[in-house]
């Protein structure tokens, strides 16, 4: 199952990692471990934020994906299930519309 993973990263310890030069190594290590399909970096409400697309074969992988951010970045993590257009097509919305008029 595919999920959008939103990671909100507080200024500390991230600022310290930037200053000591370890931020790149830390982020590469995390990305190499979890291997997201896609990653985007932005700021949300003034907070550094990473948005990742990850795929779970087992829901227990939530821990595998989140813990590096918790332990290394003191981050907050949210998960949101997402679909591709072909997933939505398989949902058969026309049938649902007829059933739930």
N, C-alpha and C positions, 0 to 999 in steps of 0.2 A: 504494500500500500504506500502511496506517495503522500508526503506531508511537506507543508511549508513550515520551516522552523525559524522562528524569530528569536534572535539573540540580542539582548540589550546589555551593553558592556559599560559598566561605570568607569568614571575617570580614573579611579584607583582600583586595582593596581596598573591599569593600562598605561597611564601617563609614565609611571616608573619604568615600565617595559620599553616604552619609546626612548626614554632618556638613557637607559642602560644598554640599548641596542639589541635587546632580546625579543622584541615584539614580532619581527619577521619570522624568526625561528619557531617561536611558540605557535603562531598562526599556521605556519606551514606544517608543523607537527600535527596540529588538530585536524586540519583539512586532509592531510595524508592518511590519518587514522579513520576519519568518518566518510571520506570520499563522496561528497555531495554531488548531485547531478549539476547543480548550478549554485553560485554564490554571488550575492550583491551586497555592497556596503553602502550605508547611508547614515543619516542622522534622523532620528524620530523624537520629536519633542526635546531636541537638544542633547540627545543621548546617542552615542555611537551604537549603531545597530547593524547586525549582519542578518540577511535573509537568505536562507539556504533551502534548496529542494533536496529532500532525502527520501530514500525508499526503504521501507521496513519489510523484511521477510517475516519478522516476528516482533510483536509489540514490545517485547523485552528490550529491543534495541533502542528504545527511548533513552534508557539509561546510558547505553554505549555512546550515543550521540551527544547527550547533554552534559555528562560528567566532566569531560575535558574543559568545557566552558565554565562550569561551576568551580572546578578546582583551580584552573589556571587564571581565569579572568574575573571571578566573583560575579559572573553574569546571571541575568534572569533569562529563562528560556520558556518559550511558548511553542506549542504544536497546533497546526491546523490542517486537517485532511484536505487534499486538493485533487482535482480531476483534470485529465486531458480532455480535449473535445471528443475523442473516441470513447472515453469512459462515460461522458454525459450522453452520448448517442446510445450506448447500451442500456441506459436507465429507462428508456422507453417512456418518455414524458407524455406522448400522445395517449397511451393506455392509462397512465395515471390521471390525466385530465378527464378522460371519459369516466373513470371509476369515481373520482372525487368531485364531480360537478356540483 
